[in-house]
Amino acid sequence: MKILQLFFHFFFSGTHIRSAKEGLNVNFQTSASAYRRILIGAAAALILAVSALSGCSSAPKEPISSSQFMLDTFVTVTLYDSEDEEILKNCFRKIKHYEDIFSTTIETSEVYRLNHRTADQTEFDLSDDTADLLAEAIRYSEVSDGDYDVTVEPLSSLWNFSGGRKDLPADGEIREAVSKVDYRNIRLEGNHLTFLSPDTTIDLGSIAKGYIADRLKDDLTAQGVGSAIINLGGNVLCIGQKGNDPFKIGLQKPFADRSETFAALRIKDQSVVSSGVYERNFFVDGKNYHHILNPKSGYPYDNGLINVTIVSDRSVDGDALSTTCFSMGLERGMELINRMDGVYGYFLTDDYVVHYTDGAKDLVEQVDLPEEKK
């Protein structure tokens, strides 16, 4: 799951409208069952305290917003130019539909069935959505030469950050899991998937929320919505802008309270997604072990990066690229983004310097760090 520390506060005509989603900071090391208990006790709290900062212009309508616990996180959809509650309800039906396809833990999902196939099952005809999403994941696996790998599932299951694991797997367990990870052991031709190894399993968690956000945007715009925020546990996709101004997205300072931001971005009809080392992590003997795993070593990446934030038109690209670029490291990651049109990257290194890809600084309203570097 992508970790985007964004903060949204809603301002209309200078008045702060506090949504009930604000006010609860949920620790990602909490178990999934604990999350559900939190949801029952405080259903409107927002897992990442994600918010939008707007300018001084007035919105034409009061926004409507709804939050639910789905995709193992809190998801929120806010409409700024529509009062149709049925549109919101349809969004969550759509999210549930995709969760039932892409989940690695729902036993009836398509991905679960692929991962739990019998030894003699090697070929499958996929649904259009799974084939489309898997094709994107394979493409980024190829672009990164396997530094990002869609078949990382044996490692992600072993480390089990989502389940709240706080101890190190044994070296032998890690080596065994690494031996099963190689995106070249799957072949996708159209909707036809072939597994070349019985040990290969897939994990679309690093890209699925971006894909779902894009599909929600398609549905909303088809229904005439021109101003909205889709927040899938921190994967944020803005539709249009708010009133006469872009949305302003604040990025949380690493290892700080979620109310502290290090940058604000002006976003119009774009997606913002981050990957970082300071959520879904634990410390052993003072060393930080986080959820962004190196498929080749089996351990979390330790490459001097703290956070990578990607702004893109398609959320599926931002979702995949934030992990891919983190995995590739500062130099290669920035080179990759600089070769892409309409995609911008913000790389925060462990000396708290922000490194900008070409054009990225144009979206920044402010940076509050000791140093900044282009």
N, C-alpha and C positions, 0 to 999 in steps of 0.2 A: 504494500500500500504506500502511495506517495505521501511525503510529509511536507505539507506547506503550512508554514506559520504565518498566516495572514490575519489581519485584524480589520474587521469592518465595524464602523460606527455610522449610523444613519443620521444625516443632517438634512433637514428640510427648512428652508428660509431661516437658517441660523439656529433652528431648534434641534436639540439632540433627541431623536426618537430612539429610545432603547428597546430593542426587541427582547423578548423573553429568552432568546437563544443565548444572550450574553451572560456572563457571570459565573460560568462553571468551567474550570480548567481540568480536563480529564487526562490523567497520566496514561500514556500509551503502554506502560508496562502492566496495566491492569488487565485481567483476563477478560475474554469475551463475555463470560457469564456475568462478571462484575459490571461490564459496560451496560448490559441489559438491565441490571438492577438500578444502575444510575439513571437509565432512561425512564424507568418506571417512576423513580422518585423525583426526577427533574426533567420531564420529557422535552422541554423546550430549550435546554442548555445546549450549547454548541461546542463540539469536541475540540475545535481548534480556535475558538473565539475569532472566527473569520468575519471580517466586516468590510464595508466600503466607506471610504471617506469621500464626500462630495464637496463641490465648491459651494458658492453662495447662491446659485440659481435655484429657483423653486421647481419642484417636480409638478407636473400637471395633475397627478393623482396621488392619493395616499397609496403606498405599496401594500401588496398582500404577500404573505410569506408563510411557509410551512416547513417544518423540520421533522424528520423521522430517523430512527436508527436502522440503517440498511447498509449493505456492503461492508459490514463490520465497523461502521463508523456513523457519525451523525451527518446527514445530508440535508441541505437546505436549498429551497428554490424560492426566489423573491422576484415578483413581477412589479414593475414600476409604472406600467402603462395599461394595465388590465385589472379589472376587479372580478374576473371570472374564476371562482373557486374551483370549478370543475376542471379548468386547465391545470391547476396545481395537482389535483387528485390524479389526473391522467399522467402527470410527470412521475409520480411515485409508483403508479402501476407499471409504467415503462421501466423504471429502475428495477423493480422486482422481477420483471420479465428477463432482463439481462442478467441479474444476479443468479437467477435459476438456470442460466446457460453457462456462465463463466466461472462460477464458484468452484474452488477445489475441495470444498468440504460438504456441500449439499449433495447427497448421494444420488439424486435424480438429475444432476446437472450434466451437460454434455462433456465438460472438461473432466469432471469426476469420473465419468464412465470411460473416457479415454485413458485416464491415469490408472484405472483399476481394471484394465482389460486382462483377459487371460493370455497365457503365453503364446497361444496359437493365433491370436488376433493381431494382425499387423496393418490392416488397411481399413479405412473408414471414409465414408462420405459425410462431410460436415455440413452443418447449416450455413447459410450465407454469412451470418454475423460472425460465427466462430472462424470461418475460413478467412473473412476479411481481416479480423483482428489478429489471427495467427500470422497472416501474411505480413502485416505491419511489424509484428514482433520478430519474425525471422529476418526481415529487412534490416532492422536495427542490430540484430545479432551479427549479421554479416558486416555491416558498416563498422562495427567496433571490433571485428575479428574475435568475437566471443568474449570480450570484456563485459558486455551485456549479453546474457544468454537466456533465451526463453525456456530452456530446459533445466533451469536452476532449481526446480522444485525439490529434488532430494535434499539439497542443502538448506533451502528455506524451511522445509519441514523439520529437519534435524535441529536447526538453531531455534525455531519456533518462537520468534520474537512476539508474534501476535498472541501466543498463549502465555506470555509472561515469563519465559525462561530467563534465569539469572545466573546460570552456571555454564561453564565451557563444556562443549561436547568433547569426548575423548578423541585424541589424534587419529586413532584407527577408524572411528566413526566418520570423521571428516574426510579421510582419504577414500573411504568406501563411497561416500556420497559424491565426491569429486569425480570418481571414475564413471559415474552414471550421467554426468552433465556434458553434453555436447550437442549443440543445435544442429550439427551436420548429420545427426542420426534421425532427423525427421525430414521428409520430403513432401512438399505441398504442391500439387498441380491442380489449379482451379480449386474445387471444393474437395478434392481427393487427397487424403493424408495417408502417408505410409510411414510406419515406425520401422527403422532399420536396426533397432536394438530393443530387446524386451525390458531393459532397465530404464528406458527413457520416459520421463514424465514432464509435463509442461506446467508452467505457472504464468498466467496472464495478469497477475495482480499489479505489475508495474506499468501496465498500459491500459487495463480494462476501463478504469474510471474515466480516462480521457476519451475513449471511444464512446462510452455511454453519454458523457456530457455533450459530445458532438451530435449524437442522435437526438438528445433532448432539445438541443438548439434547433435542429432541423424541424422538429415537431412544433416548437413554440413559434418560430418565424412563419411556418405554414399557417398558423392560426392567428397571425397578425400581431404577435408580440414583438415589439421593437426595442424594449428596454427591460433587461432582467439580469439577474446573477444566478448562475447554477453553481452550487458549492457542494461537491461530492467529497466530504471529508477533507477539504483543503485543496482539492483540485478545482480551481475556480475558472469558470468561463463566463465572460461578460458578453451580453447581447446588447449591441448598440452602446449608448451612453446614458447618463442620468441627467435629464433636463438638457441644458446647453453645454454641459461640461463632461469630460471623461470621468469614469470611475477612478478613484484613487485607492490603490491597493498598498497596504503597509506590510512590510516583511519583518517578521519577528527577529530580534537579536538572539543569536544562539546562546543557549544555556542561561537565558534571562527570563524574567516574568513575561507572560504572553502579552502584556500591555506595552512592552518596550519594543519599538521597531527601529531598524537600522536604515530603512529606505522606504520611500513612497513612490509608487509608479503610477503614471497616468495611462489608463487603459481604456480603449474604445474598441468594442467588438473583437476582443482578443482573449486568449487564455493565459493564465499564470499558474505555473506548477513548479514546486521545489522538491528537491531531495536533500536531506541533511542528516548529520550524524548525531543529533541531539534529541531525537525522539525515537521511540522504540529501540531503546538501548539499555545496557547495564554496564557497571564498572566491576572489574576484578583486579585487585592489587593496583588500583589507581589507573588502569587502562580502560579506555572506552571501547566497548564492543557494540556495534550498531548493526542495523538491518540491511545495509547495502553490502552484499556479499560478493567477494571475488570468486567467480566460478572456477578459476584455475588453481587458487590456493585453498579455497574453502573457508577462508577467514574474511572478516570485514575489511574493506579497503582502508588502507592507511597511506594516503597519498598527499597529505597536506591540505586537502579540501575539507571545509566544514559544511558548505551549502552550495548547491547549484540551483539557480532559478531560471526558468525558461519562459519567455513570452512568445506566443505563436498564434497563428490564426486558428489552427486545428488543435484542440486539446489533446487528441491522441498523440500528436507530435511532441507537445510539451511534456506529456506524461512519460513517454518513452525517452525523450532526449534528456530530461533531468537526471534520470538514472544512467543513461548511456554516457553522457558527458562526465558525470561524476566518476563513473567507472574508468573512463579513458584518461582521466587526469586533466590538469589545467591546460597544458599546451595543446594536446591532441583534441581535447574537448572544445576549446575555443576555435581551433582551426576548423573543426567540423561545422560549428555554428556559422562561422564567417563564410562558409561555402554555400549557405542556405539563404534563400530569399525570404524576407518577412519573418525571420526568427531571430530572437535576441537573447543573449545569455548574460547572467550575472554570476560570477564565480567568486565565492568568499573563501579565502584561504585562512589557515590557522593563525596567521599573524594579523588577522582582521583587516585585510586589504581586499577591497572589491575590485575585481578585474572585469572590464566590460568588453563585450564583443562589438563589432562595428555597428554603430547606430544605437546601441543599447542605452547610452547615456542620455539620448534625446527624450526618453520616456521617464527619466528620473526627476522627481520634484525636489527631493532632499535626501541626503545621506548623513547619517549620524554615527560615524565610526572614527577612530583615531586617525585613520589615513584612508585615502582612496587612490586608486590607480586605474588608468585606462589601458 
